[in-house]
């Protein structure tokens, strides 16, 4: 039987992995969408209420591809 600590650590690890996977999926999708038309990145930033710089930083952090310009 797992100890309480092991069970909590396992649950936390599972949650962290799910969050990381969701972040990667979000920013990979954003990376694809921002290349759809001129100004799409600005529109995405407005929709998400973040800066364009935040988009670039997160795309770089969470994707293996280079950001689309």
PEPEGI-V270161 format. One record per helix or strand of 2 or more residues. SS is the DSSP state (a for helix, b for strand). FROM is the first residue (numbers start at 1). TO is the last residue. If there is no record, write none. Layout:
SS,FROM,TO  SS,FROM,TO
//
This chain:
a,4,33  a,40,48  a,52,62
//
